Amino acid sequence: MDATDPRYPIRIVAQLTGVNPVTLRAWERRYGLLRPERTAKGHRLYSAQDVERINRVNALLAGGMAIREAARQVCGTQPVVAETGGAGGGVEDEWGRARERFFAALEAVRPEALDALYNELAALYPPETVSRQLLRPLLAEAAARREEVGGAARERWLRLILRNKLVARLAHGRSEHHAPRFAAVALAGEGEELELLTLCVAAETRGWRPLYLGASLSPATFAPLIAGGDARVLLVRVDRALPRRLIRAELERLEREVSLPVVAVGLEETVGRVVSVGAEEGDALRMLGVLMERSEGA
């Protein structure tokens, strides 16, 4: 490695790749995926090649590969720390086992087990992957089993657990105080609030500070709060199950009362100057990044 090549501290690498520092350290420890240099005080410094390697892993994870397989493919090595849970099997086996363990702990009312399992997966995978492979399938299964004895209560408890984990992660986020801020609200109910929280966690990892406002069927009521802060963009997660007339009316009201660019996530039509993007986290984060950068240069 050339001594003149740039080096990046772990905070900057997290912003560049969307992988939080806890996960980067876990990939280094468990899979030998990264071998950063150290400063005299022991702080990690990463190269451009390290950043490229992380992005390659991200692409494999987005394609459905398990982290141990992604690390093996990128590095051509075996995990540094032996994996538990059985040998062999693809990504569906791994995530399927995780979902089975999560649901078993849910049915047995074992909050400590739920907490430990969620923390383990959140440390190894980016938030978008945890949402796609764990949160959404769990919520779908809980909804499908709603009519069972205790099913409705179990589904509500699951939503509460997931919401609390995501809110806690936001509350303990490490974005810098001078980092650009965006406001975030869900036009809808609990389901879309969890999707919005996942987006906020992913955005916070990239160095943007979220002003999280929760879910509401009338998000324009938050306009005075948004106007009084320093947010540069308003992110709205839209529940497409709502009547189209209600969605359109609320977005038009937001556009009138909030003097910020508005990004509607999950919207499939054009409403005034509101920027519409698909429901996938990656699309929303890319558009958020474009508008945040544009507002900084304005």
DOMIMAR-256579 format. One line per field, with one value per residue (C-alpha): residue number from 1; residue in one letter; x, y negated, z. Coordinates in pm, whole numbers, always signed. Layout:
<atoms>
num = NUM;...
residu = A;...
px = X;...
py = Y;...
pz = Z;...
</atoms>
This chain:
<atoms>
num = 1;2;3;4;5;6;7;8;9;10;11;12;13;14;15;16;17;18;19;20;21;22;23;24;25;26;27;28;29;30;31;32;33;34;35;36;37;38;39;40;41;42;43;44;45;46;47;48;49;50;51;52;53;54;55;56;57;58;59;60;61;62;63;64;65;66;67;68;69;70;71;72;73;74;75;76;77;78;79;80;81;82;83;84;85;86;87;88;89;90;91;92;93;94;95;96;97;98;99;100;101;102;103;104;105;106;107;108;109;110;111;112;113;114;115;116;117;118;119;120;121;122;123;124;125;126;127;128;129;130;131;132;133;134;135;136;137;138;139;140;141;142;143;144;145;146;147;148;149;150;151;152;153;154;155;156;157;158;159;160;161;162;163;164;165;166;167;168;169;170;171;172;173;174;175;176;177;178;179;180;181;182;183;184;185;186;187;188;189;190;191;192;193;194;195;196;197;198;199;200;201;202;203;204;205;206;207;208;209;210;211;212;213;214;215;216;217;218;219;220;221;222;223;224;225;226;227;228;229;230;231;232;233;234;235;236;237;238;239;240;241;242;243;244;245;246;247;248;249;250;251;252;253;254;255;256;257;258;259;260;261;262;263;264;265;266;267;268;269;270;271;272;273;274;275;276;277;278;279;280;281;282;283;284;285;286;287;288;289;290;291;292;293;294;295;296;297;298
residu = M;D;A;T;D;P;R;Y;P;I;R;I;V;A;Q;L;T;G;V;N;P;V;T;L;R;A;W;E;R;R;Y;G;L;L;R;P;E;R;T;A;K;G;H;R;L;Y;S;A;Q;D;V;E;R;I;N;R;V;N;A;L;L;A;G;G;M;A;I;R;E;A;A;R;Q;V;C;G;T;Q;P;V;V;A;E;T;G;G;A;G;G;G;V;E;D;E;W;G;R;A;R;E;R;F;F;A;A;L;E;A;V;R;P;E;A;L;D;A;L;Y;N;E;L;A;A;L;Y;P;P;E;T;V;S;R;Q;L;L;R;P;L;L;A;E;A;A;A;R;R;E;E;V;G;G;A;A;R;E;R;W;L;R;L;I;L;R;N;K;L;V;A;R;L;A;H;G;R;S;E;H;H;A;P;R;F;A;A;V;A;L;A;G;E;G;E;E;L;E;L;L;T;L;C;V;A;A;E;T;R;G;W;R;P;L;Y;L;G;A;S;L;S;P;A;T;F;A;P;L;I;A;G;G;D;A;R;V;L;L;V;R;V;D;R;A;L;P;R;R;L;I;R;A;E;L;E;R;L;E;R;E;V;S;L;P;V;V;A;V;G;L;E;E;T;V;G;R;V;V;S;V;G;A;E;E;G;D;A;L;R;M;L;G;V;L;M;E;R;S;E;G;A
px = +0;+142;+205;+62;-274;-558;-657;-1003;-1113;-1392;-1653;-1585;-1583;-1927;-2056;-1906;-2039;-2350;-2201;-2189;-1868;-1996;-2053;-1717;-1538;-1740;-1646;-1280;-1294;-1509;-1420;-1083;-1252;-1059;-713;-695;-381;-365;-258;-27;-340;-490;-750;-832;-740;-884;-760;-953;-912;-1083;-1376;-1400;-1397;-1679;-1886;-1833;-1962;-2260;-2347;-2333;-2551;-2802;-2814;-2911;-2577;-2503;-2220;-1992;-2025;-1974;-1660;-1530;-1593;-1434;-1134;-1105;-1061;-1246;-1406;-1160;-1420;-1614;-1984;-2251;-2581;-2471;-2260;-2358;-2673;-2732;-2860;-3222;-3115;-2929;-3202;-3471;-3307;-3282;-3651;-3745;-3540;-3692;-4048;-3987;-3863;-4163;-4406;-4223;-4232;-3854;-3764;-3397;-3357;-3527;-3297;-2983;-3077;-3168;-2846;-2640;-2788;-2783;-2411;-2333;-2555;-2646;-2993;-3140;-3046;-3190;-3513;-3540;-3440;-3574;-3818;-4044;-4074;-4138;-4412;-4568;-4567;-4712;-4990;-5066;-5099;-5311;-5621;-5441;-5492;-5281;-5183;-5303;-5127;-4810;-4810;-4856;-4575;-4346;-4412;-4342;-4014;-3891;-3994;-3815;-3496;-3490;-3576;-3301;-3052;-3145;-3123;-2769;-2660;-2320;-2373;-2184;-2365;-2272;-2386;-2672;-3019;-3333;-3685;-3872;-4239;-4462;-4792;-4971;-4968;-4733;-4614;-4478;-4333;-4102;-3996;-3929;-3725;-3511;-3451;-3353;-3104;-2948;-2932;-2779;-2503;-2426;-2368;-2706;-2893;-3261;-3531;-3768;-4133;-4316;-4634;-4941;-5233;-5182;-4805;-4844;-4924;-4548;-4479;-4405;-4156;-3984;-3974;-3817;-3532;-3239;-3362;-3273;-3505;-3833;-3861;-4216;-4280;-4616;-4857;-4988;-5285;-5432;-5684;-5504;-5711;-5591;-5227;-5244;-5419;-5167;-4865;-5004;-5058;-4702;-4571;-4757;-4658;-4299;-4034;-3810;-3769;-4012;-3925;-4220;-4095;-4324;-4528;-4601;-4739;-4639;-4778;-4671;-4299;-4281;-4002;-4135;-3911;-3974;-4021;-3667;-3429;-3147;-3354;-3468;-3118;-2970;-3235;-3193;-2820;-2873;-3111;-2898;-2596;-2797;-2933;-2580;-2467;-2773
py = +0;-337;-569;-856;-683;-843;-690;-719;-693;-448;-726;-839;-482;-428;-736;-629;-273;-280;-15;-127;-109;+179;+390;+294;+405;+731;+805;+748;+966;+1253;+1277;+1106;+900;+583;+520;+146;-28;-176;-517;-556;-578;-263;-425;-240;-390;-241;-262;-320;+53;+127;-95;+83;+420;+312;+195;+531;+705;+468;+558;+931;+884;+684;+977;+1210;+1360;+1435;+1236;+1538;+1634;+1275;+1246;+1577;+1470;+1127;+1241;+1604;+1700;+1886;+1694;+1603;+1698;+2021;+1969;+2137;+2275;+2564;+2604;+2552;+2399;+2083;+1743;+1860;+2130;+1880;+1617;+1884;+2022;+1670;+1607;+1941;+1863;+1516;+1643;+1926;+1673;+1455;+1741;+1842;+1477;+1458;+1090;+1146;+1400;+1166;+883;+1095;+1231;+891;+737;+1018;+968;+588;+603;+820;+669;+321;+202;+241;+610;+669;+504;+705;+1044;+1028;+749;+768;+1151;+1160;+900;+1084;+1413;+1250;+1092;+1427;+1590;+1313;+1534;+1793;+1789;+1498;+1411;+1049;+981;+1148;+934;+616;+713;+787;+443;+286;+477;+383;+20;-4;+146;-95;-401;-304;-272;-619;-761;-626;-728;-886;-1135;-1457;-1763;-1968;-1695;-1792;-1711;-1584;-1550;-1221;-1132;-842;-922;-624;-364;-132;+75;-220;-369;-67;-110;-479;-399;-158;-431;-677;-431;-371;-745;-815;-564;-767;-1079;-1254;-1347;-1247;-1453;-1160;-1267;-933;-837;-1049;-1063;-1439;-1496;-1865;-1924;-1892;-2188;-2437;-2192;-2138;-2510;-2581;-2339;-2308;-2022;-2047;-1779;-1623;-1246;-1106;-732;-678;-397;-297;-123;-464;-621;-798;-1111;-1132;-1078;-1345;-1597;-1550;-1577;-1891;-2041;-1953;-2116;-2437;-2452;-2322;-2517;-2214;-1959;-1675;-1314;-1071;-714;-449;-694;-584;-909;-1274;-1526;-1883;-1928;-1632;-1394;-1038;-735;-362;-173;-30;-183;-217;-436;-657;-696;-789;-1056;-1184;-1215;-1409;-1657;-1697;-1778;-2011;-2199;-2236;-2409;-2633
pz = +0;-103;+192;-13;-58;+142;+475;+627;+992;+1066;+1091;+734;+604;+763;+583;+251;+263;+483;+714;+1075;+1282;+1499;+1188;+1035;+1352;+1356;+993;+1081;+1392;+1269;+902;+858;+590;+674;+812;+872;+979;+1329;+1451;+1750;+1965;+1815;+1590;+1269;+932;+613;+255;-66;-134;+199;+100;-235;-59;+175;-120;-292;+20;+31;-328;-246;+64;-141;-383;-100;+2;+368;+523;+579;+211;+97;+307;+173;-187;-150;+55;-45;+319;+592;+883;+1160;+1423;+1370;+1292;+1501;+1383;+1163;+855;+496;+359;+167;+263;+286;+531;+746;+750;+772;+1086;+1230;+1167;+1321;+1632;+1654;+1621;+1869;+2126;+2047;+2109;+2429;+2547;+2591;+2549;+2642;+2361;+2115;+2221;+2186;+1844;+1704;+1837;+1683;+1337;+1359;+1435;+1131;+861;+731;+843;+493;+490;+839;+726;+404;+545;+901;+983;+681;+674;+1050;+1024;+729;+920;+1231;+1022;+855;+1199;+1347;+1379;+1593;+1968;+2091;+1735;+1742;+2072;+1945;+1630;+1832;+2068;+1774;+1628;+1967;+2006;+1659;+1701;+2036;+1891;+1598;+1811;+2059;+1776;+1652;+2004;+2039;+1691;+1651;+1372;+1438;+1569;+1262;+1019;+786;+915;+745;+886;+856;+900;+796;+628;+780;+1054;+1239;+944;+752;+1071;+1102;+739;+806;+1118;+915;+659;+932;+1084;+742;+671;+1013;+936;+623;+831;+808;+1126;+1129;+1298;+1347;+1383;+1384;+1198;+1132;+893;+889;+880;+790;+1159;+1211;+979;+1264;+1417;+1084;+1010;+1349;+1295;+1059;+840;+471;+332;+443;+395;+392;+398;+226;+311;-30;+132;+215;-24;-306;-250;+113;+11;-255;-26;+255;+26;-138;+207;+308;-8;+79;+445;+442;+255;+201;-76;-3;-88;-87;-44;-190;-400;-755;-894;-925;-678;-751;-686;-447;-549;-575;-528;-497;-174;-169;+86;-167;-400;-113;+28;-309;-364;-9;-70;-394;-231;+83;-129;-350;-46;+93;-224;-245
</atoms>
